[in-house]
Amino acid sequence: MYYLDRTLDSAAANLACDEALLESCEDDSGPEVLRFWEPAECFVVAGFSNEVAREVNLAACRQAGVGVFRRCSGGGTVLQGPGCLNYSLMLNIEGHPDLETITGANRHIMERQRAALAGLVRAPVEINGCTDLAIGRLKFSGNAQRRKRRALLFHGTFLLRFDLGLMDQYLLMPSRQPEYRAGRPHDRFLMNLDVAASAIKDALRETWSAHTPMPDAPDCQKLIAEKYARADWNLKF
């Protein structure tokens, strides 16, 4: 597996990069890739089927100049920004029975992620909901999946030094919530993990045997122009 530690210069470019890597894995039956990126500014990212007006405080975002984007995977709406570490896995489905279904892939990947993080903290790391990592019922990582016929994208965020108070400022209470959330507002449901980003990167690279540097990020200008920079994609629901 290759690894790519590359943050591009815009939210649209970083979201497009994940889809471009997935398309490459799908079209060429590889390469499998583990990517990391860390945003330098705040922006909202809706899940593929999220209704933006139901999930986002659009007035507050407009007033503060916080962009609203949409990713190609499912899951809920999130706020990105400094203090977030994002990872993306491009995996081949063919020949891997554990990845053949959505549920099976969630279970297989999340258990490996849980084990990798458990080695970095003292408290027990739990899988809650479908694809959350939490300590003591406080979530520090959310994850989502996008599937093609031969490959899948599984990506997520680790909260490390993020200003959690911004969540309630720019996000509404989500329309769908895991049972363990119990109606808690964002700042009582989330936590920052006191672990260096470099330590998480090293642990995940070891877990996924991602030891070969990828020479460069794929060209994603077409995806940016046709999708991620367009309001009719980002605000389509």
Accessible surface in RSA format (square Angstrom, percent):
REM  Atomic radii and reference values for relative SASA: ProtOr
REM  Chains: A
REM  Algorithm: Lee & Richards
REM  Probe-radius: 1.40
REM  Slices: 20
REM RES _ NUM      All-atoms   Total-Side   Main-Chain    Non-polar    All polar
REM                ABS   REL    ABS   REL    ABS   REL    ABS   REL    ABS   REL
RES MET A   1    55.56  28.8   9.09   6.0  46.47 110.7  14.13  12.0  41.43  54.9
RES TYR A   2    76.72  35.8  76.72  43.7   0.00   0.0  29.67  22.3  47.06  58.0
RES TYR A   3    43.43  20.3  42.34  24.1   1.09   2.8  17.29  13.0  26.14  32.2
RES LEU A   4     3.17   1.8   1.89   1.4   1.28   3.2   3.17   2.2   0.00   0.0
RES ASP A   5    73.09  51.2  48.54  48.3  24.55  58.1  17.98  42.3  55.11  55.0
RES ARG A   6    82.66  34.7  80.83  41.2   1.83   4.4  26.13  35.7  56.53  34.3
RES THR A   7    59.90  42.6  34.08  34.6  25.82  61.5  26.30  35.3  33.61  50.8
RES LEU A   8    42.49  23.7  31.38  22.4  11.11  27.9  34.88  24.5   7.61  20.5
RES ASP A   9   141.88  99.4 101.16 100.7  40.71  96.3  52.25 123.0  89.62  89.4
RES SER A  10    46.33  39.2  39.13  52.2   7.20  16.6  40.32  85.9   6.01   8.4
RES ALA A  11     6.87   6.3   2.11   3.3   4.76  10.8   2.27   3.2   4.60  12.2
RES ALA A  12     8.73   8.0   8.47  13.1   0.26   0.6   8.47  11.9   0.26   0.7
RES ALA A  13     5.02   4.6   5.02   7.8   0.00   0.0   5.02   7.1   0.00   0.0
RES ASN A  14     4.66   3.2   4.66   4.5   0.00   0.0   0.00   0.0   4.66   4.5
RES LEU A  15    10.57   5.9   7.94   5.7   2.63   6.6   8.35   5.9   2.22   6.0
RES ALA A  16     0.00   0.0   0.00   0.0   0.00   0.0   0.00   0.0   0.00   0.0
RES CYS A  17     0.28   0.2   0.28   0.3   0.00   0.0   0.00   0.0   0.28   0.3
RES ASP A  18     3.78   2.7   3.78   3.8   0.00   0.0   1.62   3.8   2.16   2.2
RES GLU A  19     8.11   4.7   8.11   6.1   0.00   0.0   0.04   0.1   8.07   6.6
RES ALA A  20    11.49  10.6   6.09   9.4   5.40  12.3   8.27  11.6   3.22   8.5
RES LEU A  21     2.30   1.3   1.21   0.9   1.09   2.7   1.21   0.8   1.09   2.9
RES LEU A  22     0.04   0.0   0.04   0.0   0.00   0.0   0.04   0.0   0.00   0.0
RES GLU A  23    49.13  28.2  49.13  37.2   0.00   0.0  27.88  53.9  21.25  17.3
RES SER A  24    34.85  29.4  28.20  37.6   6.65  15.3  21.97  46.8  12.88  18.0
RES CYS A  25     0.10   0.1   0.00   0.0   0.10   0.2   0.00   0.0   0.10   0.1
RES GLU A  26    20.22  11.6  20.22  15.3   0.00   0.0   8.34  16.1  11.89   9.7
RES ASP A  27    94.84  66.4  71.56  71.2  23.27  55.0  23.22  54.7  71.62  71.4
RES ASP A  28   100.35  70.3  71.84  71.5  28.51  67.4  27.30  64.3  73.05  72.8
RES SER A  29    56.59  47.8  38.84  51.8  17.76  40.9  32.02  68.2  24.58  34.4
RES GLY A  30    10.37  12.8   0.00   N/A  10.37  12.8   9.96  27.3   0.41   0.9
RES PRO A  31    45.54  33.2  36.26  33.1   9.28  33.7  44.25  36.5   1.29   8.0
RES GLU A  32    41.96  24.1  37.22  28.2   4.74  11.3   5.51  10.6  36.45  29.8
RES VAL A  33     0.95   0.6   0.95   0.9   0.00   0.0   0.95   0.8   0.00   0.0
RES LEU A  34     0.08   0.0   0.08   0.1   0.00   0.0   0.08   0.1   0.00   0.0
RES ARG A  35     0.11   0.0   0.11   0.1   0.00   0.0   0.00   0.0   0.11   0.1
RES PHE A  36     1.30   0.7   1.30   0.8   0.00   0.0   1.30   0.8   0.00   0.0
RES TRP A  37     8.02   3.2   7.68   3.7   0.34   0.8   6.75   3.6   1.27   2.1
RES GLU A  38    59.44  34.1  51.40  38.9   8.04  19.2  18.48  35.8  40.96  33.4
RES PRO A  39     9.29   6.8   0.45   0.4   8.84  32.1   3.47   2.9   5.82  36.2
RES ALA A  40    93.72  86.2  64.09  98.9  29.63  67.4  70.60  99.4  23.12  61.2
RES GLU A  41   112.02  64.3 108.09  81.8   3.93   9.4  38.93  75.3  73.09  59.7
RES CYS A  42    34.01  25.7  21.12  23.6  12.89  30.3   8.21  20.8  25.80  27.8
RES PHE A  43     6.17   3.1   6.17   3.8   0.00   0.0   6.17   3.7   0.00   0.0
RES VAL A  44     0.00   0.0   0.00   0.0   0.00   0.0   0.00   0.0   0.00   0.0
RES VAL A  45     3.57   2.4   3.57   3.2   0.00   0.0   3.57   3.1   0.00   0.0
RES ALA A  46     0.00   0.0   0.00   0.0   0.00   0.0   0.00   0.0   0.00   0.0
RES GLY A  47     0.00   0.0   0.00   N/A   0.00   0.0   0.00   0.0   0.00   0.0
RES PHE A  48    84.44  42.2  84.42  52.3   0.02   0.1  84.42  51.2   0.02   0.1
RES SER A  49    82.78  69.9  63.23  84.4  19.55  45.0  32.26  68.7  50.51  70.8
RES ASN A  50    23.31  16.1  20.41  19.7   2.90   7.0   2.90   7.0  20.41  19.7
RES GLU A  51    96.08  55.2  92.92  70.3   3.16   7.5  22.06  42.7  74.02  60.4
RES VAL A  52     2.68   1.8   2.68   2.4   0.00   0.0   2.68   2.3   0.00   0.0
RES ALA A  53    65.26  60.0  48.40  74.7  16.86  38.3  49.29  69.4  15.97  42.3
RES ARG A  54   106.79  44.8 102.59  52.3   4.21  10.0  43.93  60.0  62.87  38.1
RES GLU A  55    11.35   6.5   9.88   7.5   1.47   3.5   1.92   3.7   9.43   7.7
RES VAL A  56     3.10   2.0   0.00   0.0   3.10   7.5   0.00   0.0   3.10   8.4
RES ASN A  57    48.83  33.7  45.56  44.0   3.27   7.9   4.92  11.8  43.92  42.5
RES LEU A  58    37.65  21.0  34.25  24.5   3.41   8.6  34.25  24.1   3.41   9.2
RES ALA A  59    71.06  65.3  61.44  94.8   9.63  21.9  64.70  91.1   6.36  16.9
RES ALA A  60    21.45  19.7  14.80  22.8   6.66  15.1  19.39  27.3   2.06   5.5
RES CYS A  61     1.06   0.8   1.06   1.2   0.00   0.0   1.06   2.7   0.00   0.0
RES ARG A  62   170.32  71.5 143.27  73.0  27.05  64.4  73.43 100.4  96.89  58.7
RES GLN A  63   167.89  93.9 129.92  94.9  37.97  90.4  49.32 105.0 118.57  89.9
RES ALA A  64    56.19  51.7  19.00  29.3  37.19  84.6  29.98  42.2  26.22  69.4
RES GLY A  65    68.35  84.3   0.00   N/A  68.35  84.3  36.56 100.3  31.79  71.2
RES VAL A  66    16.49  10.8   9.25   8.4   7.24  17.4  10.19   8.9   6.30  17.1
RES GLY A  67    28.80  35.5   0.00   N/A  28.80  35.5  24.95  68.5   3.85   8.6
RES VAL A  68    23.12  15.2   9.77   8.8  13.35  32.2   9.77   8.5  13.35  36.2
RES PHE A  69    37.33  18.7  37.33  23.1   0.00   0.0  37.33  22.6   0.00   0.0
RES ARG A  70     0.00   0.0   0.00   0.0   0.00   0.0   0.00   0.0   0.00   0.0
RES ARG A  71    20.76   8.7  20.60  10.5   0.16   0.4  11.90  16.3   8.85   5.4
RES CYS A  72     4.85   3.7   1.89   2.1   2.96   7.0   0.21   0.5   4.64   5.0
RES SER A  73     0.73   0.6   0.00   0.0   0.73   1.7   0.73   1.6   0.00   0.0
RES GLY A  74    28.32  34.9   0.00   N/A  28.32  34.9  24.90  68.3   3.42   7.7
RES GLY A  75    48.23  59.5   0.00   N/A  48.23  59.5  28.86  79.2  19.37  43.4
RES GLY A  76    43.93  54.2   0.00   N/A  43.93  54.2  29.83  81.9  14.10  31.6
RES THR A  77    23.44  16.7   3.60   3.6  19.84  47.3   3.60   4.8  19.84  30.0
RES VAL A  78    49.81  32.8  47.68  43.2   2.12   5.1  49.81  43.3   0.00   0.0
RES LEU A  79     3.28   1.8   0.00   0.0   3.28   8.3   0.00   0.0   3.28   8.8
RES GLN A  80     9.00   5.0   9.00   6.6   0.00   0.0   0.00   0.0   9.00   6.8
RES GLY A  81     0.00   0.0   0.00   N/A   0.00   0.0   0.00   0.0   0.00   0.0
RES PRO A  82    69.59  50.7  62.56  57.0   7.03  25.6  65.04  53.7   4.55  28.3
RES GLY A  83    10.40  12.8   0.00   N/A  10.40  12.8   2.74   7.5   7.66  17.2
RES CYS A  84     2.57   1.9   0.00   0.0   2.57   6.0   0.79   2.0   1.78   1.9
RES LEU A  85     0.34   0.2   0.34   0.2   0.00   0.0   0.34   0.2   0.00   0.0
RES ASN A  86     5.10   3.5   5.10   4.9   0.00   0.0   1.87   4.5   3.23   3.1
RES TYR A  87     0.68   0.3   0.12   0.1   0.56   1.5   0.12   0.1   0.56   0.7
RES SER A  88     0.25   0.2   0.25   0.3   0.00   0.0   0.00   0.0   0.25   0.3
RES LEU A  89     0.08   0.0   0.08   0.1   0.00   0.0   0.08   0.1   0.00   0.0
RES MET A  90     0.00   0.0   0.00   0.0   0.00   0.0   0.00   0.0   0.00   0.0
RES LEU A  91     6.99   3.9   6.99   5.0   0.00   0.0   6.99   4.9   0.00   0.0
RES ASN A  92    31.17  21.5  31.17  30.1   0.00   0.0   9.02  21.7  22.15  21.4
RES ILE A  93    14.07   8.0  14.00  10.4   0.07   0.2  14.00  10.1   0.07   0.2
RES GLU A  94    96.93  55.7  80.06  60.6  16.88  40.2  44.14  85.4  52.79  43.1
RES GLY A  95    74.00  91.3   0.00   N/A  74.00  91.3  41.46 113.8  32.54  72.9
RES HIS A  96    82.25  45.0  80.48  55.9   1.77   4.5  46.67  48.1  35.58  41.4
RES PRO A  97   105.73  77.1  91.94  83.8  13.78  50.1  92.22  76.1  13.51  84.0
RES ASP A  98    78.85  55.2  73.36  73.0   5.49  13.0  12.34  29.0  66.51  66.3
RES LEU A  99     7.80   4.3   7.80   5.6   0.00   0.0   7.80   5.5   0.00   0.0
RES GLU A 100   105.39  60.5  85.05  64.3  20.34  48.4  22.15  42.9  83.23  68.0
RES THR A 101    81.17  57.7  76.21  77.3   4.96  11.8  72.00  96.7   9.17  13.9
RES ILE A 102   105.16  59.8 101.88  75.9   3.28   7.9 101.88  73.4   3.28   8.9
RES THR A 103    89.87  63.9  87.69  88.9   2.18   5.2  53.89  72.4  35.98  54.4
RES GLY A 104     8.49  10.5   0.00   N/A   8.49  10.5   6.90  18.9   1.59   3.6
RES ALA A 105     0.00   0.0   0.00   0.0   0.00   0.0   0.00   0.0   0.00   0.0
RES ASN A 106    25.11  17.3  24.74  23.9   0.38   0.9   6.75  16.2  18.36  17.7
RES ARG A 107   158.32  66.5 149.37  76.1   8.95  21.3  76.41 104.4  81.90  49.6
RES HIS A 108    52.06  28.5  44.54  31.0   7.52  19.2  31.36  32.3  20.70  24.1
RES ILE A 109     0.00   0.0   0.00   0.0   0.00   0.0   0.00   0.0   0.00   0.0
RES MET A 110     1.06   0.5   1.06   0.7   0.00   0.0   1.06   0.9   0.00   0.0
RES GLU A 111    77.23  44.3  77.23  58.4   0.00   0.0  46.19  89.3  31.03  25.3
RES ARG A 112    83.44  35.0  79.65  40.6   3.78   9.0  25.14  34.4  58.30  35.3
RES GLN A 113     1.39   0.8   1.39   1.0   0.00   0.0   0.80   1.7   0.59   0.4
RES ARG A 114    63.47  26.7  63.47  32.4   0.00   0.0  11.70  16.0  51.77  31.4
RES ALA A 115    52.28  48.1  39.18  60.5  13.11  29.8  40.68  57.3  11.60  30.7
RES ALA A 116    12.26  11.3   0.00   0.0  12.26  27.9   8.93  12.6   3.33   8.8
RES LEU A 117     0.04   0.0   0.04   0.0   0.00   0.0   0.04   0.0   0.00   0.0
RES ALA A 118    35.05  32.2  22.74  35.1  12.31  28.0  23.03  32.4  12.02  31.8
RES GLY A 119    67.93  83.8   0.00   N/A  67.93  83.8  35.67  97.9  32.25  72.2
RES LEU A 120    61.25  34.1  32.25  23.1  29.00  72.9  38.68  27.2  22.57  60.7
RES VAL A 121    34.45  22.7  14.28  12.9  20.17  48.6  22.02  19.1  12.43  33.7
RES ARG A 122   251.80 105.7 212.91 108.5  38.89  92.6  89.47 122.3 162.33  98.4
RES ALA A 123    40.88  37.6  31.65  48.8   9.24  21.0  36.63  51.6   4.25  11.3
RES PRO A 124   105.70  77.0  93.72  85.4  11.98  43.5 104.86  86.6   0.84   5.2
RES VAL A 125     7.24   4.8   0.10   0.1   7.14  17.2   0.10   0.1   7.14  19.4
RES GLU A 126    69.53  39.9  66.15  50.0   3.39   8.1  26.78  51.8  42.75  34.9
RES ILE A 127    60.73  34.6  35.87  26.7  24.86  59.9  35.87  25.8  24.86  67.5
RES ASN A 128    24.43  16.8  21.77  21.0   2.66   6.4   2.82   6.8  21.61  20.9
RES GLY A 129    47.35  58.4   0.00   N/A  47.35  58.4  18.22  50.0  29.14  65.3
RES CYS A 130   104.31  78.9  84.33  94.1  19.98  47.0  23.31  59.1  81.00  87.3
RES THR A 131    18.75  13.3  17.34  17.6   1.41   3.4   4.85   6.5  13.90  21.0
RES ASP A 132    13.82   9.7  13.82  13.8   0.00   0.0   0.77   1.8  13.06  13.0
RES LEU A 133     1.11   0.6   1.11   0.8   0.00   0.0   1.11   0.8   0.00   0.0
RES ALA A 134     0.00   0.0   0.00   0.0   0.00   0.0   0.00   0.0   0.00   0.0
RES ILE A 135    25.20  14.3  23.70  17.7   1.51   3.6  23.70  17.1   1.51   4.1
RES GLY A 136    58.02  71.6   0.00   N/A  58.02  71.6  37.57 103.1  20.46  45.8
RES ARG A 137   120.05  50.4 120.05  61.2   0.00   0.0  49.53  67.7  70.51  42.7
RES LEU A 138    61.45  34.2  61.45  44.0   0.00   0.0  61.45  43.2   0.00   0.0
RES LYS A 139    40.41  19.7  40.41  24.8   0.00   0.0   7.41   6.7  32.99  35.1
RES PHE A 140     0.08   0.0   0.08   0.1   0.00   0.0   0.08   0.0   0.00   0.0
RES SER A 141     1.59   1.3   0.28   0.4   1.31   3.0   1.17   2.5   0.42   0.6
RES GLY A 142    18.75  23.1   0.00   N/A  18.75  23.1  11.07  30.4   7.68  17.2
RES ASN A 143    16.41  11.3   1.41   1.4  15.00  36.1   2.50   6.0  13.91  13.4
RES ALA A 144    10.08   9.3   4.29   6.6   5.79  13.2  10.01  14.1   0.07   0.2
RES GLN A 145    25.26  14.1   9.70   7.1  15.56  37.0   9.60  20.4  15.66  11.9
RES ARG A 146    63.57  26.7  60.80  31.0   2.77   6.6  17.87  24.4  45.70  27.7
RES ARG A 147    60.87  25.6  39.83  20.3  21.04  50.1  21.67  29.6  39.20  23.8
RES LYS A 148    61.60  30.1  45.35  27.8  16.25  38.7  22.15  19.9  39.45  42.0
RES ARG A 149   183.93  77.2 155.98  79.5  27.95  66.6  82.86 113.2 101.07  61.3
RES ARG A 150    55.15  23.2  54.26  27.7   0.89   2.1   3.54   4.8  51.62  31.3
RES ALA A 151     0.00   0.0   0.00   0.0   0.00   0.0   0.00   0.0   0.00   0.0
RES LEU A 152     0.00   0.0   0.00   0.0   0.00   0.0   0.00   0.0   0.00   0.0
RES LEU A 153     0.00   0.0   0.00   0.0   0.00   0.0   0.00   0.0   0.00   0.0
RES PHE A 154     0.00   0.0   0.00   0.0   0.00   0.0   0.00   0.0   0.00   0.0
RES HIS A 155    17.84   9.7  17.25  12.0   0.59   1.5  12.49  12.9   5.34   6.2
RES GLY A 156    10.37  12.8   0.00   N/A  10.37  12.8   8.41  23.1   1.96   4.4
RES THR A 157    20.33  14.5  19.87  20.1   0.47   1.1  13.23  17.8   7.10  10.7
RES PHE A 158     0.42   0.2   0.42   0.3   0.00   0.0   0.42   0.3   0.00   0.0
RES LEU A 159    12.28   6.8  12.28   8.8   0.00   0.0  12.28   8.6   0.00   0.0
RES LEU A 160     9.81   5.5   2.48   1.8   7.32  18.4   2.48   1.7   7.32  19.7
RES ARG A 161   157.43  66.1 132.07  67.3  25.35  60.4  76.65 104.8  80.78  49.0
RES PHE A 162     6.94   3.5   1.30   0.8   5.63  14.7   1.48   0.9   5.46  15.6
RES ASP A 163    84.94  59.5  73.63  73.3  11.31  26.8  32.05  75.4  52.89  52.8
RES LEU A 164    32.81  18.3  28.81  20.6   4.00  10.1  28.81  20.2   4.00  10.8
RES GLY A 165    46.69  57.6   0.00   N/A  46.69  57.6  31.30  85.9  15.38  34.5
RES LEU A 166    38.69  21.5  38.57  27.6   0.12   0.3  38.57  27.1   0.12   0.3
RES MET A 167    10.56   5.5  10.56   7.0   0.00   0.0   8.43   7.2   2.12   2.8
RES ASP A 168    62.72  43.9  41.67  41.5  21.05  49.8  29.93  70.4  32.79  32.7
RES GLN A 169    88.67  49.6  77.26  56.5  11.41  27.2  31.66  67.4  57.02  43.2
RES TYR A 170    15.08   7.0  15.08   8.6   0.00   0.0   1.95   1.5  13.13  16.2
RES LEU A 171    10.98   6.1   6.06   4.3   4.92  12.4   6.06   4.3   4.92  13.2
RES LEU A 172    68.25  38.0  62.46  44.7   5.79  14.6  66.27  46.5   1.98   5.3
RES MET A 173    70.26  36.4  64.70  42.8   5.57  13.3  62.80  53.4   7.46   9.9
RES PRO A 174    27.87  20.3  24.08  21.9   3.80  13.8  24.66  20.4   3.21  19.9
RES SER A 175    58.33  49.3  28.84  38.5  29.49  67.9  16.50  35.1  41.82  58.6
RES ARG A 176   215.60  90.5 197.35 100.6  18.25  43.4  76.69 104.8 138.91  84.2
RES GLN A 177    72.98  40.8  38.61  28.2  34.37  81.8  16.54  35.2  56.44  42.8
RES PRO A 178    41.57  30.3  26.99  24.6  14.58  53.0  38.87  32.1   2.69  16.7
RES GLU A 179   169.65  97.4 144.32 109.2  25.32  60.3  68.31 132.1 101.34  82.7
RES TYR A 180    13.52   6.3  10.20   5.8   3.32   8.6  11.03   8.3   2.48   3.1
RES ARG A 181    11.03   4.6  11.03   5.6   0.00   0.0   0.00   0.0  11.03   6.7
RES ALA A 182    83.24  76.5  44.30  68.4  38.94  88.6  60.82  85.7  22.42  59.4
RES GLY A 183    48.79  60.2   0.00   N/A  48.79  60.2  25.14  69.0  23.65  53.0
RES ARG A 184    42.77  18.0  40.73  20.8   2.04   4.9  27.28  37.3  15.49   9.4
RES PRO A 185    44.11  32.1  44.03  40.1   0.08   0.3  44.11  36.4   0.00   0.0
RES HIS A 186    11.96   6.5  11.96   8.3   0.00   0.0   8.17   8.4   3.79   4.4
RES ASP A 187    77.25  54.1  57.68  57.4  19.58  46.3  11.91  28.0  65.34  65.2
RES ARG A 188   155.69  65.4 145.94  74.4   9.75  23.2  50.49  69.0 105.20  63.8
RES PHE A 189     4.79   2.4   4.79   3.0   0.00   0.0   4.79   2.9   0.00   0.0
RES LEU A 190    17.71   9.9  11.91   8.5   5.80  14.6  11.91   8.4   5.80  15.6
RES MET A 191    40.61  21.0  38.01  25.2   2.60   6.2  39.65  33.7   0.96   1.3
RES ASN A 192    47.46  32.7  32.71  31.6  14.74  35.5  14.75  35.5  32.71  31.6
RES LEU A 193     3.48   1.9   2.57   1.8   0.91   2.3   2.57   1.8   0.91   2.5
RES ASP A 194   148.08 103.7 119.83 119.3  28.25  66.8  42.87 100.9 105.22 104.9
RES VAL A 195    20.63  13.6   7.65   6.9  12.98  31.3  15.01  13.0   5.62  15.2
RES ALA A 196    60.05  55.2  44.09  68.0  15.96  36.3  52.44  73.9   7.61  20.2
RES ALA A 197    15.18  14.0  12.23  18.9   2.95   6.7  12.23  17.2   2.95   7.8
RES SER A 198    71.39  60.3  67.25  89.8   4.14   9.5  46.03  98.0  25.36  35.5
RES ALA A 199    33.06  30.4  25.95  40.1   7.10  16.2  31.83  44.8   1.23   3.3
RES ILE A 200     0.00   0.0   0.00   0.0   0.00   0.0   0.00   0.0   0.00   0.0
RES LYS A 201    31.66  15.4  31.66  19.4   0.00   0.0  12.60  11.3  19.05  20.3
RES ASP A 202    87.94  61.6  81.07  80.7   6.87  16.2  28.17  66.3  59.77  59.6
RES ALA A 203    19.98  18.4   9.26  14.3  10.72  24.4  18.50  26.1   1.48   3.9
RES LEU A 204     0.06   0.0   0.06   0.0   0.00   0.0   0.06   0.0   0.00   0.0
RES ARG A 205    65.97  27.7  65.97  33.6   0.00   0.0   9.04  12.4  56.93  34.5
RES GLU A 206   121.94  70.0 112.80  85.3   9.14  21.8  47.41  91.7  74.53  60.9
RES THR A 207    34.17  24.3  19.02  19.3  15.15  36.1  17.68  23.7  16.49  24.9
RES TRP A 208    15.39   6.2   8.19   4.0   7.20  16.9   9.24   4.9   6.15  10.0
RES SER A 209    67.57  57.1  62.15  82.9   5.42  12.5  29.38  62.6  38.19  53.5
RES ALA A 210     0.00   0.0   0.00   0.0   0.00   0.0   0.00   0.0   0.00   0.0
RES HIS A 211   102.28  55.9  84.59  58.8  17.69  45.3  62.81  64.7  39.47  45.9
RES THR A 212    68.24  48.5  66.82  67.7   1.41   3.4  36.84  49.5  31.39  47.5
RES PRO A 213    83.45  60.8  75.49  68.8   7.96  28.9  75.54  62.4   7.91  49.2
RES MET A 214    32.88  17.0  24.39  16.1   8.49  20.2  24.39  20.7   8.49  11.3
RES PRO A 215   119.00  86.7  86.14  78.5  32.86 119.4  98.69  81.5  20.31 126.2
RES ASP A 216    84.86  59.4  77.88  77.5   6.98  16.5  24.51  57.7  60.35  60.2
RES ALA A 217    20.33  18.7   5.38   8.3  14.95  34.0   5.38   7.6  14.95  39.6
RES PRO A 218    35.30  25.7  18.63  17.0  16.67  60.6  29.61  24.4   5.69  35.4
RES ASP A 219   125.29  87.8  88.54  88.1  36.75  86.9  47.66 112.2  77.62  77.4
RES CYS A 220     6.21   4.7   3.91   4.4   2.30   5.4   1.15   2.9   5.06   5.5
RES GLN A 221   120.35  67.3 117.51  85.9   2.83   6.7  51.57 109.8  68.78  52.2
RES LYS A 222   146.73  71.6 136.95  84.0   9.78  23.3 108.69  97.8  38.04  40.5
RES LEU A 223    38.63  21.5  37.90  27.1   0.73   1.8  38.31  26.9   0.32   0.9
RES ILE A 224    25.22  14.4  25.22  18.8   0.00   0.0  25.22  18.2   0.00   0.0
RES ALA A 225    64.52  59.3  48.05  74.1  16.47  37.5  54.80  77.2   9.71  25.7
RES GLU A 226   104.23  59.8  83.04  62.8  21.19  50.5  38.95  75.3  65.28  53.3
RES LYS A 227    43.49  21.2  43.17  26.5   0.32   0.8  25.27  22.7  18.21  19.4
RES TYR A 228     0.66   0.3   0.66   0.4   0.00   0.0   0.10   0.1   0.56   0.7
RES ALA A 229    66.98  61.6  32.82  50.6  34.16  77.7  37.68  53.1  29.29  77.6
RES ARG A 230   110.98  46.6 107.03  54.6   3.95   9.4  19.41  26.5  91.57  55.5
RES ALA A 231    67.41  62.0  53.77  83.0  13.64  31.0  56.82  80.0  10.59  28.0
RES ASP A 232    87.30  61.2  66.11  65.8  21.20  50.1  49.79 117.2  37.51  37.4
RES TRP A 233    26.79  10.8  24.59  11.9   2.20   5.2  26.54  14.2   0.25   0.4
RES ASN A 234     9.12   6.3   9.12   8.8   0.00   0.0   1.40   3.4   7.72   7.5
RES LEU A 235    81.28  45.3  62.98  45.1  18.30  46.0  63.08  44.3  18.19  49.0
RES LYS A 236    77.27  37.7  43.43  26.6  33.84  80.6  32.04  28.8  45.23  48.2
RES PHE A 237   106.76  53.4  77.22  47.8  29.54  76.9 101.28  61.4   5.48  15.7
END  Absolute sums over single chains surface
CHAIN  1 A    10778.9       8384.5       2394.3       5648.9       5129.9
END  Absolute sums over all chains
TOTAL         10778.9       8384.5       2394.3       5648.9       5129.9
